[in-house]
């Protein structure tokens, strides 16, 4: 895991302090470390409740651990355990968990621009989730965003399975509904993305998505209302794609019209720049202007006479 950071730290700028000693500038500010610490504490609390619910539902400790390690999505684990506890078929539980985790596609699009295009992206892609994406957005540049993502992703990959194991062993001692832990994640995520909401387009899309999720939550199964709200962004992306295509076509047409007009102007200038000669007409002192071809034909007629 350390090589994920070390490969990027080699290029960190080095400066000298007032005593002349060389030091490496910090990639991440202290505020990001504090945010990661707060989110990690919340993750541990929710992981405890997940382990307790899993134990009550009849899951063995190794099943709870493997599900937490490989799904690593939070909502997917709760959905899977809930479907099994309600007597649903395992295949339906898997499909429900996969459907809930389809939101990671949007997260991948968001973090893709600052992901390195090498083997590190394959490892870090497993850490894409709500918290790591939100924390990475607070970085000042691509390198800071990448480091913030790795820090939050590594914390989740370590503390989510660990907290689930502790919750599994505690069993019925923890009551997630009584503690109200399900409300902790939305509040923290809202605090992390409030800076992005200053953009009017982002704020409008967020409000529409919230409205869609609230309207569909009573109708759809648990967790699918929020996933369905992502369709708002799909429709907007499709509209932007169509607008970009039309804009490119208009630009291409304007370029063609400009080339055609330029060719016509060049032809007019070429015709007007042909050389002319002046000869005196018969019986007059005023010279008449004719083209060279006309002058040559007149000379040939006089020679024949």
C-alpha positions as CSV (number, residue, x, y, z in Angstrom):
1,X,0.0,0.0,0.0
2,X,2.9,2.3,0.7
3,X,4.0,2.2,-2.9
4,X,0.7,3.8,-3.9
5,X,1.9,7.0,-2.0
6,X,5.6,6.7,-2.6
7,X,5.4,6.7,-6.3
8,X,3.7,10.0,-6.2
9,X,5.8,11.5,-3.3
10,X,9.0,11.4,-5.3
11,X,7.9,14.4,-7.3
12,X,6.9,16.5,-4.3
13,X,8.5,19.9,-4.2
14,X,11.2,20.5,-1.6
15,X,11.9,23.8,0.1
16,X,14.1,25.0,2.9
17,X,13.0,26.4,6.2
18,X,14.5,29.3,8.0
19,X,17.3,27.1,9.4
20,X,18.3,26.0,6.0
21,X,17.1,22.4,6.4
22,X,15.3,20.8,3.5
23,X,11.7,19.7,4.0
24,X,8.9,18.2,1.8
25,X,5.8,20.3,1.4
26,X,2.7,18.7,2.7
27,X,0.4,17.4,0.0
28,X,-2.8,17.4,2.1
29,X,-3.8,20.2,4.5
30,X,-4.8,19.4,8.1
31,X,-8.5,19.8,7.4
32,X,-8.5,16.8,5.1
33,X,-6.9,14.6,7.8
34,X,-9.5,15.8,10.3
35,X,-12.3,15.0,7.9
36,X,-10.9,11.5,7.3
37,X,-10.7,10.9,11.0
38,X,-14.3,12.0,11.6
39,X,-15.7,9.9,8.7
40,X,-13.6,6.9,9.9
41,X,-15.2,7.1,13.4
42,X,-18.6,7.1,11.8
43,X,-17.7,4.2,9.6
44,X,-16.6,2.2,12.7
45,X,-19.9,2.9,14.4
46,X,-22.0,1.8,11.3
47,X,-19.7,-1.2,10.9
48,X,-20.5,-2.3,14.4
49,X,-24.2,-2.1,13.6
50,X,-23.7,-4.0,10.4
51,X,-21.9,-6.8,12.2
52,X,-24.6,-7.0,14.9
53,X,-27.4,-7.2,12.3
54,X,-25.5,-9.8,10.4
55,X,-25.0,-11.9,13.6
56,X,-28.7,-11.6,14.5
57,X,-29.7,-12.7,10.9
58,X,-27.7,-15.9,11.3
59,X,-24.5,-15.1,9.3
60,X,-21.3,-16.7,10.4
61,X,-18.4,-14.4,11.3
62,X,-16.5,-15.4,8.1
63,X,-19.5,-14.6,5.9
64,X,-19.8,-11.2,7.5
65,X,-16.0,-10.6,7.0
66,X,-15.9,-11.7,3.4
67,X,-19.0,-9.6,2.5
68,X,-17.5,-6.5,4.1
69,X,-14.1,-7.0,2.4
70,X,-15.4,-7.7,-1.1
71,X,-18.5,-5.6,-1.3
72,X,-17.0,-2.6,0.7
73,X,-20.1,-0.6,-0.1
74,X,-22.0,-0.2,3.2
75,X,-25.5,-0.1,1.7
76,X,-24.9,-3.2,-0.4
77,X,-24.0,-5.2,2.7
78,X,-27.1,-4.0,4.6
79,X,-29.3,-4.8,1.6
80,X,-27.9,-8.3,1.2
81,X,-28.3,-9.1,4.9
82,X,-31.8,-7.6,4.9
83,X,-33.0,-9.7,2.0
84,X,-31.6,-12.9,3.5
85,X,-33.1,-12.1,6.9
86,X,-36.5,-11.5,5.3
87,X,-36.4,-15.0,3.7
88,X,-35.4,-13.9,0.2
89,X,-33.4,-16.1,-2.2
90,X,-29.6,-15.5,-2.2
91,X,-29.6,-14.7,-5.9
92,X,-32.1,-11.9,-5.2
93,X,-29.9,-10.6,-2.4
94,X,-26.9,-10.5,-4.7
95,X,-28.8,-8.7,-7.4
96,X,-30.2,-6.2,-4.9
97,X,-26.7,-5.5,-3.6
98,X,-25.3,-5.1,-7.1
99,X,-28.1,-2.8,-8.1
100,X,-27.4,-0.6,-5.0
101,X,-23.7,-0.5,-5.8
102,X,-24.4,0.7,-9.4
103,X,-24.0,4.2,-8.0
104,X,-20.2,3.5,-8.0
105,X,-20.3,4.1,-11.7
106,X,-21.1,7.7,-11.2
107,X,-18.3,7.9,-8.5
108,X,-15.9,6.3,-10.9
109,X,-16.7,9.0,-13.5
110,X,-16.1,11.7,-10.9
111,X,-12.7,10.4,-9.7
112,X,-11.4,9.1,-13.0
113,X,-9.8,12.4,-14.2
114,X,-7.2,12.4,-11.4
115,X,-6.6,8.6,-11.2
116,X,-3.2,7.5,-12.5
117,X,-3.2,5.4,-15.7
118,X,-1.3,2.5,-14.3
119,X,-1.6,-0.5,-11.9
120,X,-2.5,1.8,-9.0
121,X,-5.9,2.5,-10.6
122,X,-6.8,-1.2,-10.6
123,X,-6.2,-1.4,-6.8
124,X,-7.7,1.9,-5.9
125,X,-10.9,1.2,-8.0
126,X,-12.0,-1.2,-5.2
127,X,-12.0,1.7,-2.8
128,X,-14.4,3.9,-4.8
129,X,-17.4,4.7,-2.6
130,X,-19.4,7.6,-1.2
131,X,-16.9,8.7,1.4
132,X,-13.7,8.4,-0.6
133,X,-15.2,10.3,-3.5
134,X,-16.5,13.1,-1.3
135,X,-13.2,13.4,0.6
136,X,-11.2,13.5,-2.7
137,X,-13.3,16.4,-3.9
138,X,-11.7,18.7,-1.2
139,X,-8.2,18.5,-2.7
140,X,-6.7,21.6,-4.3
141,X,-5.2,19.8,-7.3
142,X,-5.2,16.3,-8.9
143,X,-2.3,15.1,-6.7
144,X,-4.0,16.2,-3.5
145,X,-7.3,14.7,-4.7
146,X,-5.5,11.4,-5.4
147,X,-3.8,11.3,-2.0
148,X,-7.1,12.2,-0.2
149,X,-8.8,9.4,-2.0
150,X,-6.2,6.9,-1.1
151,X,-6.2,8.0,2.6
152,X,-10.0,7.7,2.9
153,X,-10.1,4.5,0.8
154,X,-7.4,2.8,2.9
155,X,-9.2,3.8,6.1
156,X,-12.5,2.3,4.9
157,X,-10.8,-0.9,3.7
158,X,-9.2,-1.4,7.1
159,X,-11.9,-0.2,9.5
160,X,-15.1,-1.4,7.8
161,X,-14.2,-5.1,8.0
162,X,-12.6,-4.6,11.5
163,X,-15.7,-2.9,12.9
164,X,-18.0,-5.5,11.3
165,X,-16.0,-8.2,13.2
166,X,-16.3,-6.4,16.5
167,X,-20.1,-6.0,15.9
168,X,-20.4,-9.7,15.0
169,X,-18.9,-10.7,18.3
170,X,-20.9,-8.2,20.3
171,X,-24.1,-9.6,18.8
172,X,-27.3,-8.2,20.2
173,X,-25.6,-5.6,22.4
174,X,-25.7,-2.9,19.7
175,X,-29.0,-1.5,18.4
176,X,-28.4,0.6,15.2
177,X,-32.0,1.9,15.2
178,X,-31.7,3.1,18.8
179,X,-28.5,4.9,18.2
180,X,-29.6,6.5,15.0
181,X,-26.4,5.6,13.2
182,X,-28.2,5.5,9.8
183,X,-28.5,9.3,9.8
184,X,-24.8,9.9,10.4
185,X,-23.6,9.2,6.9
186,X,-26.0,11.5,5.0
187,X,-25.1,14.4,7.4
188,X,-21.4,13.9,7.0
189,X,-21.6,13.5,3.2
190,X,-23.6,16.7,2.9
191,X,-21.0,18.6,4.9
192,X,-18.3,17.3,2.6
193,X,-20.0,18.3,-0.7
194,X,-21.5,21.6,0.4
195,X,-18.7,23.5,-1.4
196,X,-19.7,21.9,-4.7
197,X,-23.3,23.1,-4.1
198,X,-22.2,26.7,-4.7
199,X,-22.4,25.9,-8.4
200,X,-26.0,26.6,-9.6
201,X,-26.0,23.7,-12.0
202,X,-24.8,21.2,-9.4
203,X,-27.3,22.5,-6.9
204,X,-30.2,22.3,-9.3
205,X,-29.3,18.7,-10.2
206,X,-28.9,17.8,-6.6
207,X,-32.3,19.1,-5.7
208,X,-34.0,17.3,-8.5
209,X,-32.2,14.1,-7.5
210,X,-33.3,14.5,-3.9
211,X,-36.9,15.0,-5.1
212,X,-36.8,11.9,-7.2
213,X,-35.3,9.8,-4.4
214,X,-37.9,11.0,-1.9
215,X,-40.8,10.3,-4.2
216,X,-39.5,6.8,-5.2
217,X,-38.4,5.6,-1.7
218,X,-41.9,4.6,-0.6
219,X,-42.5,2.7,-3.8
220,X,-39.1,0.9,-4.5
221,X,-37.2,-1.5,-2.2
222,X,-34.7,-0.2,0.3
223,X,-31.9,1.8,-1.2
224,X,-33.2,1.7,-4.8
225,X,-34.8,5.1,-4.6
226,X,-31.4,6.9,-4.2
227,X,-29.9,4.8,-7.0
228,X,-32.8,5.7,-9.3
229,X,-32.2,9.4,-8.7
230,X,-29.0,9.0,-10.6
231,X,-31.1,8.8,-13.7
232,X,-31.3,12.6,-13.5
233,X,-27.6,12.9,-14.2
234,X,-27.9,10.3,-17.0
235,X,-30.6,12.4,-18.7
236,X,-28.5,15.6,-18.3
237,X,-25.4,13.9,-19.6
238,X,-27.4,12.7,-22.6
239,X,-28.6,16.3,-23.2
240,X,-25.1,17.7,-23.0
241,X,-23.9,15.1,-25.5
242,X,-26.6,16.0,-27.9
243,X,-25.9,19.7,-27.5
244,X,-22.2,19.1,-28.0
245,X,-22.9,17.1,-31.2
246,X,-25.1,19.8,-32.6
247,X,-22.5,22.5,-31.7
248,X,-19.8,20.6,-33.5
249,X,-22.0,20.2,-36.6
250,X,-22.7,24.0,-36.6
251,X,-19.0,24.7,-36.2
252,X,-18.1,22.3,-39.1
253,X,-20.8,23.9,-41.3
254,X,-19.5,27.4,-40.5
255,X,-16.0,26.3,-41.3
256,X,-17.1,24.9,-44.7
257,X,-19.1,28.1,-45.5
258,X,-16.0,30.2,-44.6
259,X,-13.8,28.1,-46.8
260,X,-16.3,28.4,-49.7
261,X,-16.5,32.2,-49.3
262,X,-12.8,32.4,-49.1
263,X,-12.4,30.4,-52.3
264,X,-14.9,32.7,-54.1
265,X,-13.1,35.8,-52.9
266,X,-9.8,34.4,-54.1
267,X,-11.3,33.7,-57.5
268,X,-12.6,37.3,-57.7
269,X,-9.3,38.7,-56.7
270,X,-7.5,36.5,-59.3
271,X,-9.8,37.7,-62.1
272,X,-9.4,41.3,-61.2
273,X,-5.6,41.0,-61.0
274,X,-5.2,39.9,-64.7
275,X,-2.9,42.4,-66.6
276,X,-4.5,44.9,-69.1
277,X,-3.0,47.0,-72.0
278,X,-4.1,50.4,-73.3
279,X,-4.4,51.2,-77.0
280,X,-5.7,54.2,-78.8
281,X,-8.9,53.8,-80.6
282,X,-9.2,55.0,-84.2
283,X,-10.1,58.6,-84.7
284,X,-9.6,59.5,-81.0
285,X,-6.8,60.5,-78.8
286,X,-8.3,58.8,-75.7
287,X,-6.8,55.4,-75.0
288,X,-9.2,52.5,-74.7
289,X,-8.5,49.7,-72.2
290,X,-8.8,46.2,-73.5
291,X,-7.5,42.9,-72.3
292,X,-4.3,41.4,-73.6
293,X,-6.2,38.7,-75.5
294,X,-8.3,41.4,-77.3
295,X,-5.1,43.3,-78.1
296,X,-3.5,40.3,-79.6
297,X,-6.5,39.4,-81.8
298,X,-6.7,43.0,-83.1
299,X,-3.0,43.0,-84.0
300,X,-3.4,39.7,-85.9
301,X,-6.3,41.2,-87.9
302,X,-4.3,44.2,-88.9
303,X,-1.4,42.0,-90.1
304,X,-3.8,40.0,-92.3
305,X,-5.0,43.3,-93.9
